[in-house]
Amino acid sequence: MPAIHKSRIAAGVKRRRTSPNQGAARMDPDAMLVALGSKFEALSAELAALQKSKVATFSPAAACGEQLNSETAVSPSSERTEAILALLDPIERAIMATPAATVVGLGVKARHAAHVLSHYWIDSTDALDWDVRAVRLLIESTCSVAGVGLVPSQQ
């Protein structure tokens, strides 16, 4: 075997050894997008649970104008809600900025869009303006093709 050919093989072996993640990136080009989607889903679920617990513990007396005491002014759930929102912001920005290379990545982006545009699912499809209807149907079709469901509030 010529010396040039041997050195090329050796260089290729060295490259493979020094960057094992490079092969994984080729196999799953949307790995970063999927990871961001998982973080987004987990934080969104926690936020939804906090919002449901706030509705369940809401006091009608406070809504009628009674003064709030110091316990209800700043609750731990309010602090956690703010913390989750602060964590979600860079994740959502990264999801929007990262291009999808596969249907799986496109599904992550479609689920995020459904979350951002959740008000598009308030009315039936027939009652929506044309442009809202087009976007909603596109998101639903994209999620369907990607094999992912919409977020629970839109199902």
Legacy VTK file of the C-alpha trace (Angstrom):
# vtk DataFile Version 3.0
C-alpha trace
ASCII
DATASET POLYDATA
POINTS 155 float
0.000 0.000 0.000
1.445 3.416 -0.902
2.606 5.612 1.974
0.191 8.415 0.978
-2.793 6.047 1.180
-1.661 4.784 4.621
-1.321 8.331 5.970
-4.831 9.218 4.725
-6.282 6.169 6.469
-4.410 7.049 9.670
-5.670 10.646 9.477
-9.240 9.402 9.052
-8.915 7.129 12.067
-7.535 9.982 14.153
-10.451 12.217 13.124
-12.972 9.563 14.100
-11.333 9.059 17.474
-11.117 12.735 18.317
-14.714 13.603 17.458
-17.122 10.796 18.275
-20.048 13.228 18.439
-19.500 14.225 14.838
-20.902 10.899 13.633
-23.866 11.241 15.985
-24.547 14.729 14.646
-24.624 13.354 11.105
-27.076 10.667 12.143
-29.339 13.049 14.101
-28.958 16.582 12.755
-31.843 17.810 14.933
-30.474 16.439 18.213
-30.059 19.947 19.626
-33.562 20.943 18.551
-35.029 17.780 20.105
-33.176 18.476 23.371
-34.508 22.033 23.400
-37.993 20.691 22.716
-37.735 18.300 25.661
-36.677 21.106 27.993
-39.469 23.294 26.645
-42.072 20.552 27.165
-40.943 19.855 30.745
-40.961 23.514 31.758
-44.281 24.146 29.992
-45.866 21.221 31.839
-44.616 22.551 35.163
-45.915 26.019 34.310
-49.335 24.628 33.367
-49.502 22.715 36.662
-48.651 25.869 38.603
-51.299 27.841 36.725
-53.919 25.163 37.456
-53.038 25.197 41.148
-53.391 28.980 41.213
-56.887 28.717 39.732
-57.825 26.071 42.305
-56.616 28.197 45.242
-58.029 31.492 43.957
-60.042 33.311 46.622
-63.280 35.005 45.475
-63.036 37.317 48.504
-59.792 38.745 47.148
-61.423 39.275 43.773
-64.220 41.267 45.424
-61.824 43.924 46.627
-60.729 42.738 50.067
-57.179 43.628 50.900
-54.556 40.975 50.329
-52.502 39.953 53.310
-48.722 39.557 53.209
-49.009 35.778 52.623
-50.807 36.173 49.302
-48.771 39.108 48.041
-45.824 36.943 46.959
-46.378 33.224 46.941
-43.794 30.542 46.253
-45.784 29.498 43.183
-45.576 33.050 41.811
-41.838 33.050 42.320
-41.544 29.657 40.602
-43.739 30.858 37.741
-41.401 33.802 37.190
-38.378 31.492 37.352
-39.904 29.122 34.774
-40.723 32.002 32.445
-37.132 33.216 32.734
-35.874 29.722 31.879
-38.292 29.328 28.968
-37.290 32.521 27.174
-33.830 31.457 25.929
-35.104 27.964 25.115
-37.945 29.337 23.002
-35.605 31.753 21.253
-33.212 28.903 20.470
-36.051 26.744 19.097
-37.076 29.577 16.803
-33.500 30.297 15.714
-32.473 26.688 15.067
-33.381 25.437 11.599
-35.013 22.019 11.373
-33.284 19.454 9.186
-35.683 16.543 9.700
-39.384 15.929 10.209
-38.670 15.346 13.907
-37.105 18.789 14.219
-39.982 20.281 12.295
-42.341 18.665 14.812
-40.504 20.412 17.671
-40.888 23.737 15.917
-44.589 23.081 15.140
-45.365 22.200 18.778
-43.632 25.380 19.879
-45.619 27.409 17.345
-48.833 25.797 18.646
-47.879 26.872 22.156
-47.091 30.443 21.102
-50.297 30.674 19.061
-52.485 28.769 21.537
-55.265 31.318 21.102
-55.762 29.906 17.576
-57.426 26.875 19.189
-60.098 28.775 21.139
-62.701 28.693 18.349
-63.655 25.984 15.908
-61.760 25.996 12.621
-64.804 27.269 10.715
-65.073 30.375 12.914
-61.469 31.500 12.334
-60.218 34.200 10.000
-58.662 32.821 6.831
-55.042 33.531 7.801
-55.441 32.138 11.330
-57.151 29.062 9.935
-54.324 28.506 7.430
-51.651 28.692 10.144
-53.610 26.447 12.519
-54.170 23.793 9.853
-50.505 23.963 8.822
-49.358 23.446 12.428
-51.803 20.560 12.908
-50.684 18.900 9.655
-47.014 19.353 10.515
-47.511 17.777 13.945
-49.409 14.907 12.340
-46.695 14.201 9.758
-44.001 14.497 12.441
-45.892 12.009 14.593
-46.297 14.348 17.550
-49.460 15.587 19.134
-50.350 19.147 19.819
-49.849 20.433 23.334
-52.677 19.171 25.595
-54.530 22.503 25.632
-55.000 22.293 21.847
-56.178 18.675 21.603
LINES 1 156
155 0 1 2 3 4 5 6 7 8 9 10 11 12 13 14 15 16 17 18 19 20 21 22 23 24 25 26 27 28 29 30 31 32 33 34 35 36 37 38 39 40 41 42 43 44 45 46 47 48 49 50 51 52 53 54 55 56 57 58 59 60 61 62 63 64 65 66 67 68 69 70 71 72 73 74 75 76 77 78 79 80 81 82 83 84 85 86 87 88 89 90 91 92 93 94 95 96 97 98 99 100 101 102 103 104 105 106 107 108 109 110 111 112 113 114 115 116 117 118 119 120 121 122 123 124 125 126 127 128 129 130 131 132 133 134 135 136 137 138 139 140 141 142 143 144 145 146 147 148 149 150 151 152 153 154
